[in-house]
Each structure stands twice: as C-alpha cells, then as structure tokens.
Amino acid sequence: MNTAAAFADFRTYPLISALTGVQAMADRVLVKWADQRVSPFHHQWLRDNCPCPQCVYSVTREQVLEIVDVPQNLMPGDTAIDAEGCLRVEWQDGHLSRFDPGWLRAHAYDDESRAERLAGKPKSRLWHSDLTLPVFEYQALMNDHEALLQWLLAVRDTGLTQVRGVPTEPGSLKLIAQRISFIRESNFGVLFNVQSKADADSNAYTAFNLPLHSDLPTRELQPGLQFLHCLVNEAEGGESIFVDGFAIADALRREDPQAFKSLCEIPVEFRNKDRHSDYRCLAPIIALDNLGQVSEIRMANFLRGPFDASVEDMPKLYRAYRRFIAMTREDRFRVVQRLNPGELWCFDNRRTLHARNAFDPATGARHFQGCYVDRDELLSRILVLQR
C-alpha cells in the first residue's frame, strides 16, 4: 500500500482499479476509475478520512481529527491524481490529504461499490440433517496458522465444527480456546464442568435430556462461541443434538411468515436464577440485523419466564413459539452424534441450538468441560490471520 495512506489502518488494500480522472464539484469530488466506474466523495467525507499523521496517530492508527473542528463549508483548492496514482486534495486552508486508490475504492459509497461490498461479505451456509460436519485436528490447530484460519472460517460460516485429538486432561480446553482469544467468564466459571450432580444449579448438570437451546439467553449479550470438550463418556445415552437456528428461521420465514414476524417483534423474558445470582433478559427469539437478515437466535425453554405480551399478541406469540419448537424437533433439521473422549464441539451459540439426550449415570462416568468465547473475538482473529 502506498505510504500516503499507510496510517489509515493496519490492513492492506489491493489496487482493484486505478484512478484515471478527478473532477471537483460544488460539494463533492468525482473520481473516475480505469474500469469506468465513477465514485462521488463529499468534501466532508474526504476531510474526515484524511490519513495523514496530523489526522491519524501513526502508532495506534486511530483518528485524532474530529470533523467538528473543520469548517463545514471547507472546499478543496486543488484536486489531482499524483505520480503515485493517489488522489491528492489540497484544501483551501492549506491542509493536504492523499488517498491510496486501493483504500479509496474499498471505501467508495456509490451504489455500485456498496452493492459490491455487500455481495462480497461472508454469508452463513445454512445446513440441515445432511450436514457434512467440518472436522479439524487439534495438533494442526495448535501449530499451523493456516489450519487455524480454516477452522475459524468454518465456525463463522457454518456455525458447527468438531475438533479431534484433543488431550483429555482437565483444563486442556483452555489452550485451544485461547488460540482464538481470551475466554469469557460467567457465573459458571472460566471453564465449567458438565457433570450430573445432586446440587445442580442448571439443568445441564443433571442426567435428564436437555431440549434444544442457546446458552445464557438470560444475558444481554449471549456468548458467541461455545466449546464442549469430552474428557470421559462411558454412560449410555447423552448424544449431542444440533440444529441450525438460522436454517429454521429461514424455513419459518418462508412457511409461516406471521409466526416469523411474531418471534422477531414480541420480546420474551429469559431468567437464570440460583442462590447467588438472578439474570434476566427481555428480547425477541429471532433478532435481525440492519439488512433484515437473521443475526441471532435466543432460546432456552427451561430458562423462560411467563410470557408478558398484550392480550392481542399473546395468542400470536404462543402459536409462533409452538411452531418454532416443533420445527426444532423435525428430523430434517437435526444432526445427532455422540461425542467421544478427546473430541470437542465448537459452535456459534447465537445461531446453533444444541441439546443432549438423557443418559444413565449408573452405566458409567460422563465428564465434559465447556467454555465461551465472544463472537467479536472470532471475527477479530480471522481478520488478523487473513492480513
């Protein structure tokens, strides 16, 4: 990347198309590209994004300039494409801004460029019962950055992966989770032990079946990733069950739009209470992003409080809720597999719902360890590995 824009951030931006022309307008600059695209950039936008050392601190790559400190009607005195192919803007107050063409194209906001960026964004790969499970080897993930990147991309795009060859000593899970980032602690600890116990503070710590759910829907921000590592699994039963919550939401949107709308709009309270804590969160079961795409599923029937909706909405909510749970029980969506010692699941907890069949503790020991890592940490690690 040209040093003119070296302080913009820590990424590099390939030269997709060279700048071939620039035209000053009353409130914007029009730049022309070699592929015939034309991109407008408003004066305020250009001044706001000046990457020079006066505007961006070169050590942190964070902005120093605040746009309010620049006159609102600031105009360029001269615009040109310099000998290195950068857009050069000399402002009327004497300030000089130079923009690398790779960076400028990556941030152009004409309709065609925005559509291009949107099309290039990673998309979730919806899956059903015929999922080809992405499987990875522990040693490769611990020692090879490329293998690590491929695993994290699978977690991001598919939302369910398995890792094999993991040591079975208690605490081993921490090492591989930290290959992504730091672990998110909860009231269950940094690492939590999934075992049947008499004084259970969660249904997870019993021997009976757990219905499909996301963990900690009682939190304002549900954990992004969940790990479940098998140390011992001698008991009969206890198979893991997974469904792609995004795939179910997609099917619900097509098959029952009114139910989908109700689950997106009517909030439900989830509660997690024990002797020492009381967590509650009121939110819809299906969350949408700013483009209307499903971004999160929040579900755990055993942590749900009584519905609190209007008299008009209550029948709609119950109908939609029943339909959603019924769909999670349909064979077309379910992946069922027993986890063996030395294997672990890593999945997107805000997308992939998980369950467990009942098991019989009288037939043998069963000991899993789990932990959480936030989705932001996954996405950050991917970007760092890619650059």
C-alpha positions as CSV (number, residue, x, y, z in Angstrom):
1,M,0.0,0.0,0.0
2,N,1.2,3.5,-0.8
3,T,2.7,5.3,2.2
4,A,0.3,8.1,1.5
5,A,-2.5,6.1,3.2
6,A,-0.3,4.0,5.5
7,F,-1.9,5.4,8.6
8,A,-5.5,4.6,7.6
9,D,-5.4,1.3,9.5
10,F,-3.5,-2.0,9.7
11,R,-4.9,-3.6,6.6
12,T,-3.7,-3.5,3.1
13,Y,-6.0,-2.8,0.2
14,P,-5.2,-4.2,-3.3
15,L,-5.4,-2.0,-6.3
16,I,-8.6,-3.2,-7.9
17,S,-8.8,-0.3,-10.5
18,A,-6.5,2.7,-11.0
19,L,-7.7,6.3,-10.8
20,T,-7.9,7.9,-14.2
21,G,-9.6,11.2,-13.5
22,V,-10.9,13.6,-10.9
23,Q,-13.5,16.4,-11.2
24,A,-14.3,19.0,-8.5
25,M,-18.0,19.7,-7.9
26,A,-19.8,22.1,-5.6
27,D,-20.0,19.7,-2.6
28,R,-18.1,16.7,-3.7
29,V,-15.3,15.3,-5.8
30,L,-16.0,12.8,-8.6
31,V,-13.3,10.2,-9.3
32,K,-13.1,8.1,-12.3
33,W,-11.7,4.6,-12.3
34,A,-10.0,2.6,-15.1
35,D,-13.0,0.2,-15.2
36,Q,-15.3,3.2,-16.0
37,R,-16.9,3.4,-12.6
38,V,-17.5,6.9,-11.2
39,S,-17.5,7.4,-7.4
40,P,-18.5,10.6,-5.7
41,F,-16.8,11.6,-2.4
42,H,-18.3,14.5,-0.4
43,H,-15.8,17.1,0.8
44,Q,-16.6,16.5,4.4
45,W,-16.1,12.7,3.9
46,L,-12.7,13.2,2.3
47,R,-11.5,15.7,5.0
48,D,-12.9,13.4,7.8
49,N,-10.9,10.4,6.4
50,C,-7.6,12.2,5.8
51,P,-5.0,9.6,6.7
52,C,-2.1,12.0,7.3
53,P,-0.1,12.0,10.6
54,Q,-1.9,15.1,11.8
55,C,-5.3,13.4,11.5
56,V,-4.4,9.8,12.4
57,Y,-1.9,8.9,15.1
58,S,0.6,6.7,13.3
59,V,1.2,4.3,16.3
60,T,-2.4,3.3,17.1
61,R,-3.9,4.1,13.6
62,E,-6.7,5.8,15.4
63,Q,-8.2,9.1,14.3
64,V,-7.2,12.3,16.0
65,L,-9.2,14.7,13.9
66,E,-12.8,15.5,14.9
67,I,-14.8,16.7,12.0
68,V,-16.4,19.5,14.0
69,D,-13.0,21.2,14.2
70,V,-13.1,21.6,10.4
71,P,-15.3,24.3,8.8
72,Q,-18.5,22.8,7.4
73,N,-18.1,24.5,4.1
74,L,-14.4,23.7,3.7
75,M,-13.6,23.4,0.0
76,P,-10.6,21.9,-1.9
77,G,-8.4,24.4,-3.6
78,D,-6.9,21.8,-5.9
79,T,-7.5,18.1,-6.7
80,A,-5.4,15.9,-8.8
81,I,-4.0,12.3,-9.3
82,D,-0.4,12.4,-8.3
83,A,2.5,10.5,-9.8
84,E,2.0,7.5,-7.5
85,G,-1.7,7.2,-8.5
86,C,-3.1,8.7,-5.3
87,L,-5.9,11.2,-5.1
88,R,-4.4,14.4,-3.9
89,V,-6.6,17.1,-2.3
90,E,-5.2,20.4,-1.2
91,W,-7.7,22.2,0.9
92,Q,-8.3,25.9,1.0
93,D,-6.8,26.2,4.5
94,G,-3.6,24.6,3.2
95,H,-4.1,21.1,4.6
96,L,-3.0,18.3,2.2
97,S,-4.8,14.9,2.0
98,R,-3.6,12.0,-0.1
99,F,-5.7,8.8,-0.6
100,D,-4.4,5.5,-1.7
101,P,-6.5,4.3,-4.6
102,G,-6.9,0.8,-3.1
103,W,-8.2,2.2,0.1
104,L,-10.4,4.7,-1.6
105,R,-12.0,2.1,-3.8
106,A,-12.6,-0.2,-0.8
107,H,-14.5,2.6,0.9
108,A,-16.3,4.1,-2.0
109,Y,-20.0,4.6,-1.3
110,D,-21.6,4.9,-4.7
111,D,-24.4,2.4,-5.2
112,E,-22.4,0.0,-7.3
113,S,-19.5,-0.1,-4.8
114,R,-21.7,-0.6,-1.8
115,A,-23.6,-3.4,-3.6
116,E,-20.2,-5.0,-4.5
117,R,-19.1,-4.9,-0.8
118,L,-22.3,-6.3,0.4
119,A,-22.1,-9.2,-2.1
120,G,-18.5,-9.9,-1.0
121,K,-19.4,-10.1,2.7
122,P,-19.2,-13.7,4.2
123,K,-22.6,-15.4,4.3
124,S,-23.8,-18.1,6.6
125,R,-24.1,-21.5,5.0
126,L,-27.4,-22.9,6.1
127,W,-27.4,-26.6,6.9
128,H,-29.9,-29.4,7.7
129,S,-29.6,-33.0,8.8
130,D,-27.4,-33.9,5.9
131,L,-24.6,-31.5,7.0
132,T,-21.1,-32.6,6.2
133,L,-19.6,-31.8,9.5
134,P,-16.4,-29.7,9.4
135,V,-13.8,-31.7,11.4
136,F,-10.3,-30.5,12.4
137,E,-7.2,-31.9,14.1
138,Y,-6.1,-30.5,17.4
139,Q,-2.3,-30.5,16.7
140,A,-2.8,-28.7,13.4
141,L,-4.9,-26.0,15.0
142,M,-2.3,-25.5,17.7
143,N,0.7,-25.3,15.4
144,D,-0.4,-24.1,11.9
145,H,-1.9,-20.6,11.4
146,E,-3.5,-21.6,8.0
147,A,-5.3,-24.6,9.6
148,L,-6.4,-22.3,12.4
149,L,-7.8,-19.8,9.9
150,Q,-9.7,-22.6,8.1
151,W,-11.3,-23.7,11.4
152,L,-12.3,-20.3,12.4
153,L,-13.9,-19.6,8.9
154,A,-15.9,-22.8,9.3
155,V,-17.1,-21.7,12.7
156,R,-18.1,-18.3,11.3
157,D,-19.8,-19.6,8.2
158,T,-21.2,-23.0,9.2
159,G,-21.6,-22.4,13.0
160,L,-20.8,-26.0,14.0
161,T,-17.4,-27.8,14.0
162,Q,-15.7,-30.7,15.7
163,V,-12.0,-30.9,16.8
164,R,-10.4,-34.3,17.3
165,G,-7.2,-35.5,19.1
166,V,-7.7,-33.1,22.0
167,P,-5.8,-34.1,25.2
168,T,-8.3,-35.4,27.8
169,E,-6.6,-33.9,30.9
170,P,-8.9,-31.5,32.7
171,G,-8.2,-27.9,31.6
172,S,-6.9,-28.8,28.1
173,L,-9.8,-27.0,26.6
174,K,-8.4,-23.7,27.7
175,L,-5.4,-23.9,25.4
176,I,-7.3,-24.3,22.2
177,A,-9.9,-21.7,23.1
178,Q,-7.1,-19.3,23.7
179,R,-5.9,-19.9,20.2
180,I,-8.8,-17.6,19.3
181,S,-8.7,-15.2,22.2
182,F,-9.4,-14.8,25.9
183,I,-12.2,-16.9,27.4
184,R,-15.4,-15.2,28.6
185,E,-16.1,-15.9,32.2
186,S,-19.6,-16.3,33.5
187,N,-21.2,-17.2,36.8
188,F,-20.4,-20.8,35.9
189,G,-16.7,-20.0,35.9
190,V,-14.0,-19.8,33.2
191,L,-14.2,-23.5,32.4
192,F,-17.4,-25.2,33.6
193,N,-17.8,-28.9,34.3
194,V,-20.8,-30.6,32.7
195,Q,-21.5,-33.5,35.1
196,S,-24.5,-34.8,36.8
197,K,-24.6,-33.6,40.4
198,A,-27.1,-33.6,43.2
199,D,-26.9,-29.8,44.0
200,A,-27.2,-28.8,40.3
201,D,-27.6,-25.0,39.6
202,S,-28.6,-25.7,36.0
203,N,-30.4,-28.5,34.2
204,A,-27.2,-29.0,32.2
205,Y,-25.7,-30.5,35.4
206,T,-28.3,-33.3,35.6
207,A,-28.7,-36.6,33.8
208,F,-32.0,-35.9,32.0
209,N,-32.4,-34.7,28.5
210,L,-31.9,-31.0,27.6
211,P,-34.1,-29.6,24.8
212,L,-32.5,-27.5,22.0
213,H,-31.3,-24.2,23.3
214,S,-28.7,-21.5,23.3
215,D,-26.6,-20.9,26.4
216,L,-27.1,-17.8,28.6
217,P,-30.1,-16.3,26.7
218,T,-30.6,-14.6,30.1
219,R,-27.6,-12.2,29.2
220,E,-27.9,-9.0,27.3
221,L,-25.2,-10.5,25.0
222,Q,-25.3,-14.2,24.7
223,P,-21.9,-15.8,24.4
224,G,-20.8,-16.0,20.7
225,L,-19.0,-19.4,20.7
226,Q,-19.4,-22.4,22.9
227,F,-16.9,-25.2,23.4
228,L,-17.8,-28.6,24.8
229,H,-14.9,-30.9,25.3
230,C,-15.4,-34.6,26.1
231,L,-13.0,-36.0,28.8
232,V,-14.9,-39.1,29.7
233,N,-18.1,-40.6,28.1
234,E,-18.8,-44.1,29.4
235,A,-22.5,-43.6,30.3
236,E,-25.3,-44.9,28.0
237,G,-27.1,-42.1,26.1
238,G,-26.2,-38.4,26.2
239,E,-25.9,-38.0,22.4
240,S,-25.4,-34.4,21.2
241,I,-28.1,-32.9,19.0
242,F,-27.7,-29.7,16.9
243,V,-29.9,-27.7,14.6
244,D,-29.0,-24.6,12.6
245,G,-31.2,-21.9,14.1
246,F,-30.7,-19.7,11.1
247,A,-32.0,-22.5,8.8
248,I,-35.1,-23.0,10.9
249,A,-35.7,-19.2,11.0
250,D,-35.3,-19.2,7.2
251,A,-37.8,-22.0,6.8
252,L,-40.2,-20.4,9.2
253,R,-40.0,-17.1,7.3
254,R,-41.0,-18.9,4.1
255,E,-43.5,-21.4,5.5
256,D,-45.2,-19.2,8.2
257,P,-44.4,-15.5,7.7
258,Q,-46.7,-14.4,10.5
259,A,-45.1,-16.7,13.1
260,F,-41.7,-15.4,11.9
261,K,-42.8,-11.8,12.4
262,S,-44.1,-12.5,15.9
263,L,-40.8,-14.1,17.0
264,C,-38.9,-11.1,15.6
265,E,-41.1,-8.5,17.2
266,I,-42.6,-9.8,20.5
267,P,-39.9,-9.9,23.3
268,V,-39.7,-12.9,25.7
269,E,-38.0,-12.8,29.1
270,F,-35.4,-15.4,29.9
271,R,-34.3,-15.9,33.6
272,N,-31.4,-17.7,35.2
273,K,-31.7,-17.7,39.0
274,D,-29.9,-19.6,41.7
275,R,-29.0,-18.9,45.3
276,H,-26.4,-16.3,44.4
277,S,-27.4,-14.7,41.1
278,D,-30.5,-13.6,39.2
279,Y,-30.0,-12.8,35.5
280,R,-32.9,-11.7,33.3
281,C,-33.1,-10.5,29.7
282,L,-36.1,-9.4,27.6
283,A,-35.5,-9.8,23.9
284,P,-37.1,-11.4,20.8
285,I,-36.3,-15.0,20.0
286,I,-35.2,-14.1,16.5
287,A,-33.0,-11.0,16.0
288,L,-32.5,-9.3,12.7
289,D,-29.6,-7.2,11.5
290,N,-29.9,-3.8,9.7
291,L,-30.4,-5.6,6.4
292,G,-33.2,-7.8,7.7
293,Q,-31.1,-10.9,7.9
294,V,-31.3,-13.3,10.9
295,S,-28.3,-12.5,13.2
296,E,-29.2,-14.3,16.4
297,I,-31.5,-16.9,17.9
298,R,-32.3,-16.7,21.6
299,M,-33.9,-19.8,23.0
300,A,-34.0,-22.0,26.2
301,N,-37.4,-23.1,27.3
302,F,-36.1,-24.2,30.7
303,L,-34.9,-20.6,31.3
304,R,-38.0,-18.8,30.1
305,G,-40.2,-16.7,32.2
306,P,-44.0,-16.3,31.8
307,F,-44.9,-14.6,28.5
308,D,-45.8,-10.9,29.0
309,A,-47.5,-9.7,25.9
310,S,-50.6,-7.7,25.1
311,V,-54.0,-9.6,25.1
312,E,-53.9,-9.3,21.3
313,D,-50.4,-10.6,20.9
314,M,-50.5,-13.5,23.4
315,P,-52.2,-16.0,21.0
316,K,-49.8,-15.0,18.2
317,L,-46.8,-15.5,20.4
318,Y,-47.9,-18.9,21.6
319,R,-48.7,-20.0,18.1
320,A,-45.3,-18.9,16.8
321,Y,-43.4,-20.3,19.8
322,R,-45.1,-23.7,19.5
323,R,-44.3,-23.7,15.7
324,F,-40.6,-22.8,16.3
325,I,-40.1,-25.6,18.9
326,A,-42.0,-28.1,16.8
327,M,-39.6,-27.3,13.9
328,T,-36.5,-27.9,16.1
329,R,-37.9,-31.5,16.6
330,E,-38.2,-32.2,12.9
331,D,-35.7,-34.7,11.5
332,R,-34.9,-32.6,8.5
333,F,-33.0,-30.1,10.7
334,R,-31.3,-32.3,13.3
335,V,-27.8,-33.6,13.5
336,V,-27.2,-36.2,16.2
337,Q,-23.8,-37.5,17.2
338,R,-22.2,-38.9,20.3
339,L,-19.0,-37.1,21.4
340,N,-16.1,-39.3,22.2
341,P,-13.2,-38.7,24.7
342,G,-10.6,-36.3,23.0
343,E,-13.2,-34.7,20.8
344,L,-14.8,-31.3,21.2
345,W,-17.6,-29.2,19.7
346,C,-17.1,-25.6,18.9
347,F,-20.2,-23.8,17.6
348,D,-21.9,-20.4,17.3
349,N,-24.1,-20.2,20.4
350,R,-26.1,-17.4,18.9
351,R,-27.0,-19.5,15.9
352,T,-26.6,-23.2,16.5
353,L,-29.0,-24.6,19.1
354,H,-27.8,-27.7,21.0
355,A,-29.4,-30.4,23.0
356,R,-28.5,-33.6,24.8
357,N,-30.3,-36.9,25.1
358,A,-30.8,-38.2,28.7
359,F,-28.1,-40.5,29.9
360,D,-27.8,-43.1,32.7
361,P,-25.1,-42.2,35.2
362,A,-25.4,-45.7,36.7
363,T,-23.8,-47.1,33.4
364,G,-20.6,-45.1,33.6
365,A,-18.9,-41.7,34.1
366,R,-19.6,-38.7,31.9
367,H,-17.5,-35.6,32.2
368,F,-17.4,-32.7,29.7
369,Q,-15.8,-29.3,30.1
370,G,-17.0,-26.2,28.4
371,C,-16.2,-22.5,28.0
372,Y,-17.3,-19.4,26.0
373,V,-15.5,-17.0,23.6
374,D,-17.3,-14.0,22.2
375,R,-18.1,-13.8,18.5
376,D,-16.2,-10.5,18.3
377,E,-13.0,-12.3,19.2
378,L,-13.6,-14.9,16.5
379,L,-14.1,-12.2,13.8
380,S,-11.1,-10.2,15.0
381,R,-8.8,-13.3,15.0
382,I,-9.9,-14.1,11.4
383,L,-9.1,-10.6,10.2
384,V,-5.7,-10.6,11.8
385,L,-4.8,-14.1,10.4
386,Q,-6.0,-13.0,6.9
387,R,-3.8,-9.9,6.9
